[in-house]
Amino acid sequence: MRTNLSRALLGIEKVEKIRIGLGQRTKQRRVKYAKSKLFDANYNIELGTYYFKGLVDLTGTPEYALAAYNAGENAVIRAGNRIPAYPETVNYVPKVLGLYQKFQTSRL
């Protein structure tokens, strides 16, 4: 997985402060991964990256994987394997990709 894309994804999650830890955590995902270290930063980065990689494998593109990360896998599937027309998701995907582009062009 692209390191800068992971950084962008987790950076947006941290900035928005709408998730527990640095990656999305829902009861379903906690059960799915059988872990409970919700506020352990290293764990959250590892799990968020692992989960996102699985979404890339599932959806075939980073853009659709970001949409699935934000809106849920089923929302992307219901949208015909496209970005669902949810305002939050429609804004979220380009926001993460924009940060990714900044990381790509910087020496951070």
N, C-alpha and C positions, 0 to 999 in steps of 0.2 A: 504494500500500500504506500502511496505517496506521503512522505512525512509532512510536507507543507500542507497538504489537504487535511491531514489529521489535525495539524496545529490550527488551521483555520476553523475547522468544525468545532474543536474543543474551545477555541478562543471565543467564538460566537456564543457557545453554550455558557461560558463563564461570564461573559459580558452581560448577557440578557438576564442572568440570575433567575431564570424561571424553571430551572431543573435542580434536582438534588445532586450535589457534587458537581463534577465537570461534564458529565454526560447525562443523557436522559435516563431517568430511572423510574420505571413504573412497577407496580406490584407484579405484573405479568413478566417483565424482564428480570426482576430479582429472582423470581421462582425459576424462570428459564435457565438462568446461569447459576442458580443455587448459591449465591453469595450475598453477604449482607454488609459489606464494608462501604457503606454509602458515602462516608465523608473522608475516605482514604484517597488522596489525590492520585498516587501512583496506581492504585487499583482502578480508579475511575478512568484514567487515561488508557490503561491496558484494556479494560473491558469495553470502553467506548470505541477504541480502535478495532478491537476484535469484532464487535457487533457491526460496525460500519463496513468492515471488509466483507462480512457475510452479506450485507445489503448490496454491496457492489456486485458480488457474485450472483445474488438473486436477481437484481434488476438489470445488470449488464452495463450500466454507466454510473459514473460518480454523481451526475446531476439527479438521476432518478433515485439513487441511493440516499442522497441528501433529503430528497422529498420524503422517502420512506422513513428516514431517521426522524424527520420532523412530524409528519402526519400519520405515520404508521404504514406498515407493509401492505395491509389490506386496502388502504386508501389509494395507494399507487396501483395496485392490481385492479381495483374497481374503476380507476380512471383510464384503464386500457394500457397499463404500464407506461404512464406519462405522469407529469407533475399534476397532482389534483388541484382543482381550482379553489383551494382554500386561501383566503388572503394572506394568512400567516405564512403558509408554505410557499406561495408565489413570491413573497418578499424574502423569505428565509434562504432559499436556494441561491439567488444571485448575491445575497449578502455574504454567504460563506465563500462562494466562488470569487467574489471581489477581494476578500481577505486573502484567499489562496493566491490570487494573482500578485498581491502586494508581497507576500512571502516569497513568491517565485522570483520577483525582481529585486528583492533586497538581499543583503548578506547576513541576515539574522540567523 
